[in-house]
Each structure stands twice: as structure tokens, then as C-alpha cells.
């Protein structure tokens, strides 16, 4: 007898895909079908050519957006991820789980999560509470994702219909 897949899925994407835009389209389709969403999704905040790497996160429950990048000044080669913004994202995810979101979205399982930080703890919280979750994982991190989930999560193509089909299957089982 095979174990049932957890109510967790990751959209596997190549480096050439704008995964933030894809996840926002998928979230829009899920919301349009009546799913109560929580979690955070990434937006590029390219407001000027001087800052081509600026990023924002959107709290899906409230619609609030906040900067994920910190300004370290010209010439800095350090990580631009703002730890305060990451804490704000963690609070948004935890609040969504506590408030009974039907599905929690995470912008991605990336280098931070592979290294044991980022929103990895909140992903674990969603799994431990049985809250369905959807994220994205770059092709280079699929093996790390499989280790993190014990291989029990569903891998999806970057196709909105595939996401909706997965959700309908999860929702039907719930």
C-alpha cells in the first residue's frame, strides 16, 4: 500500500521562467474559484533602473505589500534579503494558518530554505497542521525539496490548469 501524498505541491520551474508572475496567475485563478488563500508571493519592485533586483512580498490574506530587499549601498556584495521583511512574511504565513486559510502559498522553496532558513519553518508548520500548501521550486532544488518533504509532495508543471487540478483533488479528499 502506498502512502497518500501530503496536501503539498511545488511547481517545478526552469531558471528562464518568471515564477513570481506564474504564481500570481495561479493564485488569481485559485482565488477566482473561491479558495481562501494565505501566504506570501513575490513581486519584482523594479521602480528604477538603479535597483534592478528590488523585490516585494504580498501578503495574500491582506493584500499588503512590503519590501523584501534592503538597501546596502552602492558596491555592496552582501545578501540583500531583509531579515525584518522575512520576519514579517513569517508572521503573515502563521496568521493565515491560524485564521484557517484553505491553502497557503509560499513564493518559493529556494536557496534560503535549502540552507535551513527563509520560510522553511513556516512550511513545516503548514505541513504539521495539515494546511494544504503550494510553492515553487527551481529545477536545481528539486532533490532538496524531495528530502524536505520526504518525497510525499506533488510536483507540478508550471501550468495553471495543473495547479487547479491538484487543488481540486486535494479539496475533494479533504
N, CA, C and O of each residue as an XYZ file, in Angstrom:
696
protein
N       0.850     -1.176      0.000
C       0.000      0.000      0.000
C       0.896      1.240      0.000
O       1.832      1.341      0.793
N       0.602      2.161     -0.880
C       1.392      3.396     -0.958
C       0.791      4.465     -0.058
O      -0.426      4.585      0.087
N       1.681      5.225      0.532
C       1.222      6.319      1.392
C       0.615      7.412      0.518
O       1.073      7.663     -0.597
N      -0.411      8.047      1.039
C      -1.047      9.147      0.318
C      -0.104     10.341      0.281
O       0.653     10.592      1.218
N      -0.171     11.060     -0.819
C       0.624     12.280     -0.925
C       0.107     13.295      0.089
O      -1.094     13.372      0.349
N       1.016     14.064      0.652
C       0.633     15.152      1.544
C      -0.099     16.220      0.732
O       0.063     16.274     -0.487
N      -0.903     17.075      1.382
C      -1.580     18.152      0.631
C      -0.607     19.305      0.362
O      -0.861     20.463      0.692
N       0.516     18.929     -0.251
C       1.600     19.871     -0.518
C       2.030     19.684     -1.962
O       2.220     18.560     -2.427
N       2.182     20.794     -2.663
C       2.654     20.723     -4.039
C       3.677     21.815     -4.300
O       3.672     22.871     -3.669
N       4.543     21.527     -5.241
C       5.531     22.504     -5.694
C       5.513     22.542     -7.213
O       5.549     21.508     -7.880
N       5.457     23.736     -7.736
C       5.561     23.949     -9.173
C       7.049     23.956     -9.499
O       7.794     24.796     -8.995
N       7.478     23.032    -10.332
C       8.890     22.954    -10.727
C       9.092     23.872    -11.922
O       8.349     23.817    -12.901
N      10.120     24.721    -11.822
C      10.309     25.708    -12.891
C      11.774     25.814    -13.307
O      12.683     25.622    -12.500
N      11.980     26.125    -14.592
C      13.340     26.363    -15.090
C      13.770     27.791    -14.762
O      12.927     28.638    -14.468
N      15.063     28.063    -14.807
C      15.542     29.419    -14.484
C      15.029     30.494    -15.436
O      15.085     31.679    -15.107
N      14.539     30.113    -16.591
C      14.067     31.093    -17.569
C      12.639     31.554    -17.319
O      12.195     32.523    -17.936
N      11.903     30.882    -16.425
C      10.512     31.236    -16.165
C      10.419     32.290    -15.068
O      11.088     32.180    -14.041
N       9.595     33.307    -15.283
C       9.307     34.295    -14.236
C       8.311     33.638    -13.276
O       7.098     33.763    -13.444
N       8.831     32.948    -12.284
C       7.981     32.157    -11.394
C       7.079     33.040    -10.536
O       5.975     32.626    -10.181
N       7.522     34.235    -10.201
C       6.667     35.146     -9.438
C       5.389     35.460    -10.197
O       4.298     35.412     -9.629
N       5.520     35.781    -11.477
C       4.349     36.084    -12.300
C       3.463     34.847    -12.431
O       2.238     34.953    -12.370
N       4.071     33.682    -12.609
C       3.274     32.462    -12.717
C       2.494     32.201    -11.425
O       1.300     31.908    -11.472
N       3.157     32.306    -10.288
C       2.484     32.032     -9.014
C       1.352     33.030     -8.773
O       0.319     32.663     -8.213
N       1.530     34.276     -9.185
C       0.448     35.259     -9.043
C      -0.743     34.893     -9.931
O      -1.893     35.049     -9.521
N      -0.470     34.403    -11.154
C      -1.568     33.954    -12.034
C      -2.294     32.764    -11.403
O      -3.524     32.711    -11.396
N      -1.524     31.811    -10.875
C      -2.138     30.632    -10.244
C      -2.965     31.056     -9.037
O      -4.073     30.557     -8.839
N      -2.437     31.975     -8.226
C      -3.184     32.466     -7.049
C      -4.467     33.152     -7.489
O      -5.508     32.982     -6.855
N      -4.405     33.917     -8.555
C      -5.595     34.585     -9.064
C      -6.653     33.585     -9.509
O      -7.839     33.773     -9.239
N      -6.237     32.543    -10.176
C      -7.178     31.510    -10.631
C      -7.776     30.766     -9.433
O      -8.971     30.472     -9.418
N      -6.953     30.465     -8.439
C      -7.456     29.793     -7.231
C      -8.453     30.688     -6.500
O      -9.528     30.234     -6.107
N      -8.096     31.957     -6.318
C      -8.996     32.893     -5.626
C     -10.303     33.049     -6.396
O     -11.374     33.121     -5.795
N     -10.218     33.102     -7.720
C     -11.419     33.251     -8.544
C     -12.341     32.042     -8.412
O     -13.549     32.147     -8.627
N     -11.766     30.894     -8.057
C     -12.602     29.705     -7.874
C     -13.083     29.572     -6.431
O     -13.674     28.557     -6.061
N     -12.828     30.609     -5.609
C     -13.376     30.649     -4.253
C     -12.474     30.130     -3.152
O     -12.929     29.970     -2.020
N     -11.215     29.864     -3.443
C     -10.292     29.345     -2.429
C      -9.824     30.499     -1.536
O      -9.383     31.537     -2.031
N      -9.925     30.307     -0.204
C      -9.421     31.300      0.758
C      -7.914     31.095      0.894
O      -7.453     30.117      1.483
N      -7.167     32.033      0.338
C      -5.712     31.924      0.288
C      -5.048     32.670      1.430
O      -5.582     33.646      1.958
N      -3.887     32.192      1.793
C      -2.996     32.880      2.716
C      -1.588     32.681      2.206
O      -1.363     31.971      1.226
N      -0.649     33.309      2.874
C       0.746     33.152      2.478
C       1.282     34.393      1.797
O       0.681     35.466      1.858
N       2.423     34.228      1.147
C       3.110     35.356      0.530
C       3.613     34.992     -0.863
O       4.079     33.879     -1.108
N       3.503     35.963     -1.763
C       4.037     35.802     -3.112
C       4.909     36.993     -3.458
O       4.699     38.106     -2.976
N       5.881     36.735     -4.297
C       6.875     37.746     -4.644
C       6.454     38.572     -5.849
O       5.848     38.071     -6.796
N       6.796     39.855     -5.783
C       6.657     40.795     -6.897
C       8.018     41.440     -7.092
O       8.720     41.726     -6.123
N       8.387     41.667     -8.332
C       9.575     42.477     -8.576
C       9.167     43.918     -8.357
O       8.101     44.341     -8.803
N       9.997     44.665     -7.681
C       9.695     46.070     -7.391
C      10.665     46.958     -8.145
O      11.261     47.875     -7.579
N      10.811     46.679     -9.405
C      11.765     47.429    -10.226
C      11.216     48.811    -10.529
O      10.689     49.072    -11.611
N      11.351     49.676     -9.560
C      10.810     51.023     -9.727
C      11.800     51.955    -10.414
O      11.430     53.035    -10.875
N      13.057     51.532    -10.481
C      14.037     52.358    -11.174
C      15.142     51.471    -11.725
O      15.413     50.406    -11.170
N      15.780     51.891    -12.799
C      16.893     51.118    -13.353
C      18.054     51.002    -12.373
O      18.889     50.108    -12.505
N      18.111     51.893    -11.400
C      19.194     51.864    -10.423
C      19.074     50.683     -9.464
O      20.046     50.340     -8.791
N      17.903     50.059     -9.389
C      17.702     48.951     -8.454
C      16.985     47.791     -9.155
O      15.811     47.536     -8.887
N      17.694     47.083    -10.058
C      17.048     46.033    -10.840
C      16.717     44.768    -10.043
O      16.029     43.887    -10.558
N      17.191     44.661     -8.806
C      16.962     43.448     -8.016
C      15.949     43.636     -6.887
O      15.757     42.728     -6.079
N      15.309     44.783     -6.821
C      14.367     45.039     -5.729
C      13.194     44.067     -5.801
O      12.677     43.778     -6.880
N      12.784     43.568     -4.637
C      11.681     42.611     -4.566
C      10.724     43.007     -3.453
O      11.115     43.626     -2.463
N       9.462     42.637     -3.638
C       8.444     42.824     -2.609
C       7.721     41.505     -2.414
O       7.680     40.663     -3.311
N       7.153     41.336     -1.232
C       6.261     40.217     -0.967
C       4.870     40.772     -0.742
O       4.700     41.852     -0.177
N       3.878     40.019     -1.192
C       2.482     40.372     -0.966
C       1.872     39.371      0.001
O       1.956     38.161     -0.213
N       1.263     39.871      1.059
C       0.506     39.048      1.995
C      -0.839     38.789      1.315
O      -1.642     39.709      1.154
N      -1.085     37.535      0.915
C      -2.291     37.226      0.152
C      -3.572     37.422      0.945
O      -4.621     37.691      0.359
N      -3.512     37.294      2.257
C      -4.717     37.466      3.074
C      -5.134     38.932      3.152
O      -6.325     39.242      3.099
N      -4.160     39.835      3.277
C      -4.489     41.252      3.457
C      -4.260     42.097      2.215
O      -4.813     43.191      2.099
N      -3.457     41.605      1.294
C      -3.102     42.389      0.114
C      -1.949     43.345      0.353
O      -1.485     44.002     -0.579
N      -1.477     43.432      1.598
C      -0.367     44.337      1.917
C       0.906     43.857      1.223
O       1.157     42.658      1.102
N       1.696     44.822      0.772
C       2.982     44.503      0.147
C       4.090     45.177      0.938
O       3.941     46.299      1.420
N       5.201     44.470      1.060
C       6.342     45.025      1.776
C       7.635     44.603      1.091
O       7.718     43.541      0.475
N       8.637     45.460      1.215
C       9.913     45.232      0.550
C      10.624     44.029      1.160
O      10.665     43.866      2.380
N      11.174     43.202      0.302
C      11.950     42.045      0.744
C      13.438     42.341      0.647
O      14.260     41.614      1.204
N      13.781     43.407     -0.059
C      15.176     43.776     -0.280
C      15.563     44.931      0.630
O      14.764     45.829      0.898
N      16.779     44.891      1.088
C      17.290     46.025      1.865
C      18.361     46.742      1.052
O      19.097     46.114      0.292
N      18.440     48.023      1.213
C      19.429     48.825      0.510
C      20.723     48.795      1.311
O      20.793     49.322      2.421
N      21.730     48.181      0.741
C      23.016     48.081      1.435
C      24.040     49.076      0.906
O      25.204     49.051      1.305
N      23.604     49.945      0.015
C      24.506     50.953     -0.526
C      25.237     50.445     -1.748
O      25.303     49.243     -2.006
N      25.779     51.383     -2.488
C      26.465     51.016     -3.715
C      27.725     50.218     -3.415
O      28.432     50.484     -2.443
N      27.985     49.252     -4.253
C      29.198     48.453     -4.108
C      29.081     47.276     -3.157
O      30.009     46.471     -3.077
N      27.992     47.146     -2.442
C      27.851     46.031     -1.505
C      27.607     44.738     -2.270
O      26.848     44.707     -3.238
N      28.266     43.667     -1.820
C      28.082     42.350     -2.435
C      27.359     41.411     -1.468
O      27.228     40.218     -1.742
N      26.899     41.939     -0.356
C      26.232     41.111      0.658
C      24.810     40.773      0.235
O      24.255     41.375     -0.685
N      24.237     39.803      0.924
C      22.857     39.396      0.664
C      21.918     40.571      0.906
O      22.026     41.252      1.925
N      20.999     40.810     -0.026
C      20.083     41.943      0.084
C      18.787     41.581      0.779
O      17.938     42.447      0.989
N      18.619     40.314      1.139
C      17.391     39.890      1.804
C      17.292     40.577      3.158
O      18.202     40.494      3.983
N      16.172     41.255      3.372
C      15.950     41.991      4.612
C      15.387     41.045      5.675
O      14.281     40.530      5.510
N      16.125     40.806      6.760
C      15.642     39.881      7.789
C      14.336     40.343      8.441
O      13.526     39.510      8.849
N      14.123     41.645      8.545
C      12.859     42.142      9.103
C      11.686     41.806      8.184
O      10.604     41.454      8.655
N      11.900     41.913      6.881
C      10.841     41.575      5.927
C      10.549     40.077      5.976
O       9.398     39.659      5.851
N      11.579     39.288      6.154
C      11.379     37.844      6.263
C      10.568     37.516      7.514
O       9.709     36.635      7.482
N      10.833     38.211      8.601
C      10.039     38.019      9.825
C       8.596     38.432      9.593
O       7.680     37.769     10.080
N       8.378     39.517      8.856
C       7.020     39.966      8.531
C       6.305     38.916      7.674
O       5.115     38.666      7.864
N       7.022     38.309      6.744
C       6.443     37.256      5.914
C       6.074     36.048      6.767
O       5.018     35.447      6.571
N       6.935     35.693      7.707
C       6.658     34.560      8.593
C       5.395     34.810      9.411
O       4.580     33.905      9.592
N       5.233     36.027      9.902
C       4.032     36.383     10.671
C       2.794     36.274      9.784
O       1.761     35.768     10.222
N       2.890     36.742      8.549
C       1.750     36.675      7.630
C       1.339     35.221      7.381
O       0.150     34.904      7.349
N       2.318     34.351      7.208
C       2.021     32.936      6.970
C       1.398     32.308      8.210
O       0.387     31.612      8.116
N       1.996     32.550      9.361
C       1.462     31.973     10.602
C       0.038     32.465     10.861
O      -0.821     31.692     11.287
N      -0.207     33.741     10.606
C      -1.546     34.305     10.787
C      -2.538     33.626      9.839
O      -3.663     33.320     10.234
N      -2.131     33.395      8.613
C      -3.013     32.736      7.639
C      -3.369     31.331      8.099
O      -4.518     30.908      7.967
N      -2.400     30.606      8.634
C      -2.657     29.250      9.133
C      -3.605     29.307     10.324
O      -4.572     28.548     10.391
N      -3.328     30.205     11.263
C      -4.181     30.345     12.453
C      -5.605     30.766     12.095
O      -6.558     30.360     12.761
N      -5.755     31.581     11.045
C      -7.074     32.075     10.648
C      -7.805     31.126      9.701
O      -8.877     31.455      9.193
N      -7.226     29.950      9.466
C      -7.919     28.928      8.690
C      -7.904     29.090      7.190
O      -8.873     28.731      6.521
N      -6.822     29.625      6.643
C      -6.716     29.680      5.177
C      -6.863     28.261      4.633
O      -6.339     27.307      5.208
N      -7.573     28.137      3.529
C      -7.738     26.816      2.918
C      -6.454     26.344      2.256
O      -6.175     25.146      2.210
N      -5.674     27.291      1.743
C      -4.435     26.983      1.030
C      -3.439     28.094      1.311
O      -3.752     29.276      1.167
N      -2.241     27.703      1.711
C      -1.180     28.675      1.979
C      -0.157     28.587      0.852
O       0.340     27.510      0.524
N       0.145     29.741      0.270
C       1.134     29.806     -0.802
C       2.429     30.414     -0.275
O       2.421     31.341      0.535
N       3.522     29.874     -0.750
C       4.858     30.393     -0.442
C       5.505     30.754     -1.766
O       5.414     29.992     -2.728
N       6.163     31.917     -1.827
C       6.734     32.362     -3.088
C       7.655     31.319     -3.699
O       7.610     31.106     -4.911
N       8.489     30.664     -2.903
C       9.310     29.580     -3.438
C      10.081     28.886     -2.322
O      10.271     29.428     -1.233
N      10.511     27.687     -2.629
C      11.456     26.935     -1.814
C      12.779     27.126     -2.546
O      13.057     26.471     -3.551
N      13.593     28.047     -2.011
C      14.826     28.416     -2.700
C      16.048     28.223     -1.838
O      16.045     27.436     -0.891
N      17.090     28.949     -2.176
C      18.384     28.797     -1.510
C      18.286     29.008      0.004
O      18.931     28.292      0.769
N      17.487     29.981      0.438
C      17.351     30.235      1.872
C      16.752     29.015      2.575
O      17.237     28.603      3.629
N      15.704     28.443      1.995
C      15.040     27.290      2.607
C      15.935     26.057      2.552
O      15.965     25.271      3.499
N      16.663     25.881      1.453
C      17.597     24.758      1.347
C      18.635     24.844      2.469
O      19.042     23.825      3.028
N      19.057     26.067      2.790
C      20.062     26.276      3.837
C      19.469     26.199      5.245
O      20.196     26.343      6.228
N      18.155     25.974      5.352
C      17.529     25.825      6.666
C      16.912     27.088      7.214
O      16.489     27.115      8.370
N      16.850     28.144      6.409
C      16.259     29.398      6.903
C      15.124     29.817      5.975
O      14.367     28.969      5.502
N      14.998     31.110      5.710
C      13.895     31.587      4.887
C      12.566     31.278      5.560
O      12.403     31.523      6.755
N      11.625     30.747      4.812
C      10.308     30.399      5.352
C      10.169     28.888      5.561
O       9.059     28.358      5.585
N      11.284     28.215      5.710
C      11.283     26.756      5.885
C      10.480     26.337      7.121
O       9.710     25.379      7.060
N      10.650     27.040      8.228
C       9.927     26.694      9.454
C       8.410     26.843      9.255
O       7.638     26.021      9.748
N       7.993     27.873      8.547
C       6.568     28.090      8.305
C       6.009     27.034      7.351
O       4.851     26.637      7.475
N       6.827     26.580      6.403
C       6.406     25.479      5.538
C       6.178     24.223      6.383
O       5.207     23.493      6.184
N       7.082     23.989      7.318
C       6.923     22.854      8.225
C       5.686     22.988      9.088
O       5.003     22.000      9.358
N       5.391     24.212      9.526
C       4.186     24.452     10.327
C       2.931     24.131      9.521
O       2.013     23.486     10.026
N       2.893     24.578      8.278
C       1.729     24.276      7.427
C       1.570     22.764      7.303
O       0.464     22.239      7.436
N       2.664     22.070      7.050
C       2.600     20.609      6.905
C       2.146     19.948      8.200
O       1.322     19.033      8.173
N       2.676     20.401      9.329
C       2.346     19.751     10.609
C       0.908     20.013     11.046
O       0.341     19.239     11.817
N       0.318     21.102     10.554
C      -1.079     21.390     10.900
C      -2.049     20.828      9.858
O      -3.265     20.935     10.014
N      -1.505     20.231      8.800
C      -2.358     19.686      7.748
C      -2.916     20.732      6.806
O      -3.819     20.445      6.020
N      -2.380     21.954      6.881
C      -2.831     23.022      5.991
C      -2.240     22.802      4.600
O      -1.018     22.766      4.454
N      -3.067     22.656      3.595
C      -2.527     22.489      2.245
C      -1.639     23.669      1.868
O      -1.929     24.816      2.210
N      -0.549     23.368      1.154
C       0.342     24.441      0.739
C       0.844     24.213     -0.670
O       0.974     23.087     -1.150
N       1.119     25.338     -1.309
C       1.646     25.357     -2.667
C       2.834     26.292     -2.693
O       2.786     27.394     -2.146
N       3.904     25.846     -3.334
C       5.079     26.682     -3.500
C       5.664     26.404     -4.874
O       5.084     25.673     -5.678
N       6.804     26.988     -5.126
C       7.534     26.753     -6.367
C       8.941     26.315     -5.995
O       9.487     26.742     -4.978
N       9.513     25.470     -6.816
C      10.884     25.033     -6.573
C      11.624     25.004     -7.912
O      11.177     24.393     -8.884
N      12.762     25.682     -7.925
C      13.586     25.686     -9.126
C      14.123     24.288     -9.395
O      14.330     23.501     -8.472
N      14.343     23.995    -10.654
C      14.821     22.666    -11.039
C      16.053     22.246    -10.237
O      16.191     21.074     -9.887
N      16.941     23.184     -9.945
C      18.176     22.838     -9.242
C      17.950     22.455     -7.783
O      18.842     21.882     -7.158
N      16.770     22.762     -7.223
C      16.496     22.444     -5.820
C      15.481     21.316     -5.627
O      15.046     21.068     -4.502
N      15.100     20.633     -6.704
C      14.083     19.583     -6.593
C      14.535     18.487     -5.634
O      13.737     18.029     -4.816
N      15.778     18.058     -5.711
C      16.262     16.996     -4.811
C      16.190     17.454     -3.355
O      15.826     16.665     -2.482
N      16.530     18.711     -3.079
C      16.442     19.249     -1.708
C      14.988     19.291     -1.242
O      14.695     18.977     -0.089
N      14.076     19.681     -2.143
C      12.652     19.717     -1.823
C      12.159     18.301     -1.483
O      11.408     18.110     -0.527
N      12.589     17.325     -2.272
C      12.174     15.944     -2.031
C      12.650     15.462     -0.659
O      11.924     14.752      0.037
N      13.849     15.842     -0.279
C      14.354     15.483      1.056
C      13.516     16.174      2.123
O      13.119     15.543      3.103
N      13.241     17.465      1.944
C      12.466     18.241      2.916
C      11.078     17.650      3.126
O      10.596     17.594      4.257
N      10.435     17.212      2.057
C       9.064     16.692      2.154
C       9.005     15.177      2.304
O       7.917     14.606      2.383
N      10.151     14.528      2.344
C      10.152     13.077      2.426
C       9.653     12.424      1.138
O       9.293     11.247      1.136
N       9.632     13.181      0.055
C       9.174     12.664     -1.224
C       7.671     12.516     -1.324
O       7.170     11.948     -2.294
N       6.938     13.021     -0.331
C       5.484     12.839     -0.298
C       4.691     14.020     -0.856
O       3.465     14.041     -0.749
N       5.364     14.991     -1.445
C       4.668     16.137     -2.021
C       4.493     15.917     -3.521
O       5.223     15.141     -4.137
N       3.533     16.597     -4.086
C       3.265     16.514     -5.522
C       4.118     17.537     -6.254
O       4.217     18.689     -5.832
N       4.727     17.118     -7.343
C       5.471     18.035     -8.212
C       4.574     18.364     -9.401
O       4.020     17.471    -10.043
N       4.442     19.643     -9.679
C       3.566     20.106    -10.750
C       4.357     20.822    -11.835
O       5.387     21.442    -11.573
N       3.849     20.722    -13.063
C       4.390     21.545    -14.144
C       3.921     22.976    -13.926
O       2.933     23.218    -13.231
N       4.630     23.909    -14.518
C       4.255     25.321    -14.425
C       3.093     25.578    -15.377
O       3.254     26.166    -16.447
N       1.921     25.119    -14.956
C       0.706     25.215    -15.754
C      -0.448     25.479    -14.786
O      -0.672     24.699    -13.860
N      -1.173     26.564    -14.994
C      -2.244     26.934    -14.072
C      -3.294     25.828    -13.977
O      -3.807     25.558    -12.891
N      -3.616     25.192    -15.090
C      -4.596     24.102    -15.049
C      -4.105     22.948    -14.175
O      -4.903     22.320    -13.480
N      -2.800     22.664    -14.203
C      -2.240     21.603    -13.350
C      -2.401     21.969    -11.874
O      -2.706     21.111    -11.046
N      -2.197     23.236    -11.555
C      -2.370     23.704    -10.172
C      -3.837     23.557     -9.755
O      -4.132     23.061     -8.667
N      -4.746     23.990    -10.622
C      -6.178     23.896    -10.299
C      -6.620     22.438    -10.164
O      -7.411     22.109     -9.280
N      -6.117     21.569    -11.032
C      -6.451     20.143    -10.932
C      -5.946     19.557     -9.624
O      -6.653     18.796     -8.963
N      -4.707     19.917     -9.246
C      -4.151     19.441     -7.965
C      -5.032     19.917     -6.816
O      -5.361     19.133     -5.926
N      -5.420     21.198     -6.826
C      -6.245     21.732     -5.742
C      -7.587     21.018     -5.657
O      -8.052     20.683     -4.568
N      -8.198     20.790     -6.793
C      -9.499     20.083     -6.781
C      -9.345     18.685     -6.186
O     -10.217     18.239     -5.441
N      -8.268     17.994     -6.495
C      -8.023     16.659     -5.947
C      -7.803     16.729     -4.442
O      -8.335     15.902     -3.702
N      -7.035     17.694     -3.985
C      -6.787     17.865     -2.544
C      -8.080     18.206     -1.826
O      -8.399     17.626     -0.788
N      -8.817     19.145     -2.385
C     -10.060     19.607     -1.766
C     -11.108     18.496     -1.715
O     -11.878     18.404     -0.759
N     -11.131     17.660     -2.742
C     -12.077     16.546     -2.784
C     -11.747     15.512     -1.710
O     -12.640     14.878     -1.149
N     -10.439     15.348     -1.429
C     -10.002     14.382     -0.405
C     -10.233     14.911      0.996
O     -10.350     14.136      1.945
N     -10.302     16.254      1.132
C     -10.418     16.869      2.458
C     -11.799     16.851      2.919
O     -12.089     17.326      4.017
